[in-house]
Amino acid sequence: MTEKIFRRRSVSRRTLLSGTAGLLGGATLSSGAALAQNTAPTSTGAAGNSPPSPRYPDPAWLALRQEQIIEPELEIADPHHHLWDRPGHRFLIDQLLADTSSGHNVTETVFIECGSMYRADGPVEMKPVGETEFVNGTAAMSASGQYGRTRLCRGIVGHADLRLGDAVVRVLEAQIAAGDGRFRGIRHSVTWDASDVLSRARTNSPKGQMYDSTWRAGFARLAPLKLTFEAWLYHPQLPDLADLARAFPQTTIILNHVGGPVGIGPYKDKKGETFAQWKVGITEVAKSQNVVVKLGGLGMTFGMFDFYVREKPPSSTDLETAYRPYIETCIAAFGVNRSMFESNFPPDGATSSYPILWNAFKRLAAGSSAYEKAMLFSGTAKRVYRLA
């Protein structure tokens, strides 16, 4: 294929990603009708987020960057990926296997809820159990050994609406049963921002959701059932999470995507100010020993970098340079025993391929000891999600 054709495709892709309503990790790139379509009502009966752009990710664009695998023997437990079958974009066992088998030593993975395969019938609050049933089937397929040595979805994180308060325990128990020994916790997105450029995702959480007494009553039901909580929010909400962590020291909280630094809408062209605010928030959250951080999610289109609109995908060195301030700040605050690299695929596929991303993480950890690498790439994930 000629360079001219490649450039035409890249320009089209740039227009698509930067000027239309793609949804990645719960954040939209435009408001108005598209936002209304992608934001679920407050009911838990929503079938999940609308899909990203039908042309995302762009395999031809990602293929423009190829690298040799760095440290191919280093064990990886990928603690954050999704599975879905949405109009224009399928990411199921075959697509996940293509990524996990692309050269790195991925031994096991953890699925994180994404509103996939909710039940069509039955009580509204129980519909998310369908997602766990679906993912547990994928895990069972992988456990047969027929699809290789990687144990996909060895841990499962689903959804339960904590706004049910004490009544959420019925949903949690159903999720545990559906997971058949693999269910580890829930994610109830609390993303909120005053700007309508940023999505509030399926939960449509109000401002201050984590302070709500009924929501906290539901949250209090997690620890007795040995369930973790995945915290997905935007960086201005980090002080709210710090307060929640102090209030529930017995509950393991897993902060997604280095705390969600935002680089679009009102935060565009304010990267220095955003980084400073984010760092203060991260430092405060890290003071609570029950919080663990996931190192990743920086390739989503609402974040701090625009690699996804460029003519060619970034190299692992490009990603290393861009991500280093965020990754190093988190590791310094949390330590390697409370930090874990994550792929966040397929959303982070907007910026790079799976092997390129893990190469970048390995570059970032190049100066670490063998023990530190083991914790960052597999040890912390195995402990937190009880994968051993």
DOROSE-225794 format. One record per residue (C-alpha): y, x, z; residue in one letter. Coordinates in steps of 0.25 Angstrom, whole numbers, plus 5000, padded with zeros to 4 digits. Layout:
# residues N
<<Y,X,Z>,"A"> ...
***
This chain:
# residues 388
<<5000,5000,5000>,"M"> <<5014,5005,4996>,"T"> <<5025,5009,5006>,"E"> <<5033,4998,5000>,"K"> <<5023,4987,5003>,"I"> <<5022,4993,5017>,"F"> <<5037,4992,5019>,"R"> <<5038,4978,5014>,"R"> <<5027,4973,5024>,"R"> <<5034,4981,5035>,"S"> <<5048,4974,5032>,"V"> <<5041,4960,5032>,"S"> <<5034,4963,5045>,"R"> <<5047,4968,5051>,"R"> <<5054,4955,5047>,"T"> <<5042,4947,5053>,"L"> <<5041,4953,5066>,"L"> <<5056,4955,5069>,"S"> <<5061,4942,5064>,"G"> <<5051,4931,5066>,"T"> <<5044,4925,5078>,"A"> <<5032,4934,5081>,"G"> <<5026,4933,5095>,"L"> <<5021,4945,5102>,"L"> <<5017,4945,5116>,"G"> <<5025,4933,5119>,"G"> <<5038,4937,5112>,"A"> <<5045,4931,5100>,"T"> <<5054,4938,5090>,"L"> <<5062,4926,5088>,"S"> <<5066,4913,5094>,"S"> <<5068,4899,5090>,"G"> <<5057,4891,5084>,"A"> <<5048,4903,5084>,"A"> <<5050,4904,5099>,"L"> <<5047,4890,5101>,"A"> <<5034,4891,5094>,"Q"> <<5029,4903,5101>,"N"> <<5033,4898,5115>,"T"> <<5023,4889,5122>,"A"> <<5027,4878,5131>,"P"> <<5025,4879,5146>,"T"> <<5011,4873,5145>,"S"> <<4999,4883,5145>,"T"> <<4993,4875,5134>,"G"> <<5000,4883,5123>,"A"> <<4991,4889,5114>,"A"> <<4998,4903,5115>,"G"> <<5009,4910,5108>,"N"> <<5011,4908,5093>,"S"> <<5006,4920,5085>,"P"> <<5013,4932,5081>,"P"> <<5018,4933,5067>,"S"> <<5006,4931,5058>,"P"> <<5009,4945,5052>,"R"> <<5008,4952,5065>,"Y"> <<5002,4962,5067>,"P"> <<5003,4968,5054>,"D"> <<4991,4976,5051>,"P"> <<4996,4983,5039>,"A"> <<5008,4988,5046>,"W"> <<5000,4993,5058>,"L"> <<4991,5000,5049>,"A"> <<5003,5009,5044>,"L"> <<5001,5017,5057>,"R"> <<4988,5024,5059>,"Q"> <<4985,5034,5070>,"E"> <<4973,5042,5076>,"Q"> <<4968,5036,5089>,"I"> <<4973,5044,5101>,"I"> <<4963,5047,5112>,"E"> <<4953,5038,5106>,"P"> <<4943,5039,5118>,"E"> <<4954,5034,5129>,"L"> <<4949,5021,5134>,"E"> <<4958,5009,5133>,"I"> <<4957,4996,5139>,"A"> <<4967,4987,5132>,"D"> <<4972,4977,5142>,"P"> <<4980,4968,5133>,"H"> <<4977,4962,5120>,"H"> <<4976,4948,5115>,"H"> <<4967,4939,5106>,"L"> <<4972,4928,5097>,"W"> <<4969,4920,5084>,"D"> <<4983,4915,5080>,"R"> <<4988,4910,5066>,"P"> <<4990,4923,5058>,"G"> <<4985,4933,5069>,"H"> <<4971,4934,5074>,"R"> <<4968,4944,5085>,"F"> <<4954,4942,5090>,"L"> <<4942,4951,5093>,"I"> <<4942,4958,5079>,"D"> <<4956,4961,5079>,"Q"> <<4955,4966,5093>,"L"> <<4943,4975,5090>,"L"> <<4950,4981,5078>,"A"> <<4961,4986,5088>,"D"> <<4952,4990,5099>,"T"> <<4943,4997,5090>,"S"> <<4954,5005,5082>,"S"> <<4952,5018,5089>,"G"> <<4956,5018,5104>,"H"> <<4945,5017,5114>,"N"> <<4948,5002,5119>,"V"> <<4936,4999,5128>,"T"> <<4941,4985,5133>,"E"> <<4953,4975,5132>,"T"> <<4960,4964,5140>,"V"> <<4964,4951,5133>,"F"> <<4977,4945,5137>,"I"> <<4981,4931,5135>,"E"> <<4989,4927,5123>,"C"> <<4987,4912,5122>,"G"> <<4975,4913,5113>,"S"> <<4964,4902,5111>,"M"> <<4969,4893,5122>,"Y"> <<4960,4880,5124>,"R"> <<4965,4869,5115>,"A"> <<4960,4858,5125>,"D"> <<4960,4856,5140>,"G"> <<4970,4858,5151>,"P"> <<4982,4865,5147>,"V"> <<4981,4876,5158>,"E"> <<4967,4879,5154>,"M"> <<4969,4882,5139>,"K"> <<4972,4897,5141>,"P"> <<4957,4898,5146>,"V"> <<4953,4897,5131>,"G"> <<4960,4910,5129>,"E"> <<4951,4917,5139>,"T"> <<4938,4910,5134>,"E"> <<4942,4915,5120>,"F"> <<4945,4929,5124>,"V"> <<4932,4930,5133>,"N"> <<4924,4927,5120>,"G"> <<4930,4939,5114>,"T"> <<4927,4947,5126>,"A"> <<4913,4942,5126>,"A"> <<4912,4946,5111>,"M"> <<4917,4960,5114>,"S"> <<4908,4962,5126>,"A"> <<4896,4960,5117>,"S"> <<4898,4973,5112>,"G"> <<4897,4968,5097>,"Q"> <<4912,4971,5095>,"Y"> <<4912,4986,5100>,"G"> <<4913,4992,5114>,"R"> <<4927,4988,5117>,"T"> <<4927,4976,5127>,"R"> <<4938,4967,5122>,"L"> <<4944,4957,5132>,"C"> <<4937,4962,5143>,"R"> <<4948,4957,5152>,"G"> <<4955,4944,5149>,"I"> <<4969,4939,5153>,"V"> <<4972,4924,5150>,"G"> <<4982,4914,5154>,"H"> <<4984,4904,5165>,"A"> <<4997,4897,5167>,"D"> <<5002,4901,5181>,"L"> <<5012,4890,5181>,"R"> <<5000,4881,5185>,"L"> <<5002,4887,5199>,"G"> <<4990,4887,5208>,"D"> <<4983,4878,5197>,"A"> <<4982,4890,5188>,"V"> <<4969,4894,5196>,"V"> <<4961,4884,5188>,"R"> <<4965,4891,5175>,"V"> <<4963,4905,5180>,"L"> <<4949,4902,5185>,"E"> <<4946,4896,5171>,"A"> <<4951,4908,5165>,"Q"> <<4942,4917,5173>,"I"> <<4930,4909,5170>,"A"> <<4933,4909,5155>,"A"> <<4935,4924,5156>,"G"> <<4921,4926,5161>,"D"> <<4924,4938,5169>,"G"> <<4935,4944,5160>,"R"> <<4947,4936,5164>,"F"> <<4957,4945,5171>,"R"> <<4970,4938,5172>,"G"> <<4981,4929,5166>,"I"> <<4994,4931,5159>,"R"> <<5005,4921,5160>,"H"> <<5017,4926,5152>,"S"> <<5030,4925,5159>,"V"> <<5039,4930,5148>,"T"> <<5053,4924,5149>,"W"> <<5066,4929,5143>,"D"> <<5079,4921,5141>,"A"> <<5079,4925,5127>,"S"> <<5072,4916,5117>,"D"> <<5068,4928,5109>,"V"> <<5057,4930,5119>,"L"> <<5045,4921,5120>,"S"> <<5040,4915,5133>,"R"> <<5026,4915,5127>,"A"> <<5016,4904,5130>,"R"> <<5019,4902,5144>,"T"> <<5034,4899,5142>,"N"> <<5037,4905,5155>,"S"> <<5051,4902,5162>,"P"> <<5060,4912,5167>,"K"> <<5055,4917,5181>,"G"> <<5041,4912,5179>,"Q"> <<5035,4923,5188>,"M"> <<5043,4917,5200>,"Y"> <<5039,4903,5198>,"D"> <<5031,4898,5211>,"S"> <<5020,4890,5203>,"T"> <<5018,4901,5193>,"W"> <<5016,4911,5205>,"R"> <<5006,4902,5211>,"A"> <<4998,4903,5199>,"G"> <<5000,4918,5199>,"F"> <<4995,4918,5213>,"A"> <<4981,4913,5208>,"R"> <<4979,4926,5200>,"L"> <<4975,4936,5210>,"A"> <<4965,4928,5218>,"P"> <<4957,4927,5205>,"L"> <<4959,4942,5202>,"K"> <<4967,4939,5190>,"L"> <<4979,4947,5184>,"T"> <<4992,4943,5179>,"F"> <<4998,4948,5165>,"E"> <<5013,4948,5166>,"A"> <<5019,4946,5152>,"W"> <<5034,4946,5153>,"L"> <<5047,4952,5147>,"Y"> <<5054,4964,5154>,"H"> <<5065,4956,5161>,"P"> <<5054,4949,5169>,"Q"> <<5048,4961,5175>,"L"> <<5056,4959,5189>,"P"> <<5049,4945,5189>,"D"> <<5035,4951,5188>,"L"> <<5039,4961,5198>,"A"> <<5041,4950,5208>,"D"> <<5028,4943,5204>,"L"> <<5020,4956,5206>,"A"> <<5026,4958,5220>,"R"> <<5023,4943,5224>,"A"> <<5009,4944,5219>,"F"> <<5004,4959,5223>,"P"> <<4989,4955,5222>,"Q"> <<4990,4950,5207>,"T"> <<4988,4960,5196>,"T"> <<5000,4959,5186>,"I"> <<4999,4965,5173>,"I"> <<5012,4967,5166>,"L"> <<5011,4966,5151>,"N"> <<5017,4974,5140>,"H"> <<5025,4984,5150>,"V"> <<5033,4972,5155>,"G"> <<5038,4966,5141>,"G"> <<5051,4974,5137>,"P"> <<5058,4966,5127>,"V"> <<5066,4971,5116>,"G"> <<5070,4959,5108>,"I"> <<5080,4947,5109>,"G"> <<5090,4950,5120>,"P"> <<5083,4964,5123>,"Y"> <<5085,4969,5109>,"K"> <<5093,4982,5108>,"D"> <<5092,4983,5124>,"K"> <<5080,4992,5125>,"K"> <<5086,5002,5135>,"G"> <<5091,4990,5144>,"E"> <<5077,4983,5142>,"T"> <<5069,4996,5146>,"F"> <<5078,4998,5158>,"A"> <<5076,4984,5163>,"Q"> <<5061,4984,5159>,"W"> <<5059,4997,5167>,"K"> <<5065,4992,5180>,"V"> <<5056,4980,5179>,"G"> <<5043,4988,5176>,"I"> <<5046,4997,5188>,"T"> <<5048,4985,5197>,"E"> <<5035,4978,5192>,"V"> <<5027,4991,5194>,"A"> <<5030,4991,5209>,"K"> <<5020,4980,5211>,"S"> <<5006,4987,5211>,"Q"> <<4999,4974,5205>,"N"> <<5006,4975,5192>,"V"> <<5000,4983,5180>,"V"> <<5007,4986,5167>,"V"> <<5002,4985,5153>,"K"> <<5008,4996,5144>,"L"> <<5010,4990,5130>,"G"> <<5015,4978,5123>,"G"> <<5027,4986,5118>,"L"> <<5024,4983,5104>,"G"> <<5027,4968,5104>,"M"> <<5039,4964,5096>,"T"> <<5048,4959,5107>,"F"> <<5048,4973,5114>,"G"> <<5056,4985,5113>,"M"> <<5051,4991,5100>,"F"> <<5051,4987,5085>,"D"> <<5040,4995,5079>,"F"> <<5034,4982,5073>,"Y"> <<5046,4981,5063>,"V"> <<5045,4995,5058>,"R"> <<5039,4999,5044>,"E"> <<5027,5006,5051>,"K"> <<5020,5004,5064>,"P"> <<5024,5014,5075>,"P"> <<5015,5026,5078>,"S"> <<5009,5028,5092>,"S"> <<5019,5039,5094>,"T"> <<5030,5029,5091>,"D"> <<5024,5019,5101>,"L"> <<5023,5030,5112>,"E"> <<5037,5033,5111>,"T"> <<5042,5019,5111>,"A"> <<5033,5014,5122>,"Y"> <<5034,5026,5131>,"R"> <<5046,5022,5140>,"P"> <<5039,5009,5143>,"Y"> <<5025,5014,5145>,"I"> <<5029,5026,5154>,"E"> <<5038,5017,5162>,"T"> <<5027,5008,5165>,"C"> <<5017,5019,5168>,"I"> <<5027,5025,5178>,"A"> <<5029,5012,5185>,"A"> <<5015,5007,5185>,"F"> <<5006,5019,5185>,"G"> <<4994,5021,5176>,"V"> <<4985,5012,5185>,"N"> <<4994,5000,5182>,"R"> <<4997,5003,5168>,"S"> <<4988,5000,5155>,"M"> <<4991,5001,5141>,"F"> <<4989,4988,5133>,"E"> <<4988,4985,5118>,"S"> <<4994,4971,5118>,"N"> <<4988,4968,5105>,"F"> <<4990,4962,5096>,"P"> <<5005,4960,5100>,"P"> <<5007,4975,5100>,"D"> <<5001,4975,5086>,"G"> <<5015,4972,5081>,"A"> <<5019,4986,5084>,"T"> <<5006,4995,5082>,"S"> <<4992,4995,5080>,"S"> <<4982,4995,5091>,"Y"> <<4978,5010,5089>,"P"> <<4992,5014,5088>,"I"> <<4996,5007,5101>,"L"> <<4985,5014,5109>,"W"> <<4989,5027,5103>,"N"> <<5003,5025,5108>,"A"> <<4998,5022,5122>,"F"> <<4989,5035,5122>,"K"> <<5002,5043,5118>,"R"> <<5009,5037,5129>,"L"> <<4998,5041,5139>,"A"> <<4996,5055,5133>,"A"> <<5002,5062,5145>,"G"> <<4993,5054,5155>,"S"> <<4981,5059,5162>,"S"> <<4967,5054,5159>,"A"> <<4967,5045,5171>,"Y"> <<4981,5039,5167>,"E"> <<4976,5036,5153>,"K"> <<4964,5030,5158>,"A"> <<4972,5020,5167>,"M"> <<4982,5017,5156>,"L"> <<4972,5014,5145>,"F"> <<4961,5008,5152>,"S"> <<4960,5010,5167>,"G"> <<4971,5001,5172>,"T"> <<4967,4990,5162>,"A"> <<4952,4991,5167>,"K"> <<4957,4989,5182>,"R"> <<4967,4978,5180>,"V"> <<4958,4970,5171>,"Y"> <<4945,4973,5178>,"R"> <<4939,4978,5165>,"L"> <<4929,4988,5171>,"A"> 
***
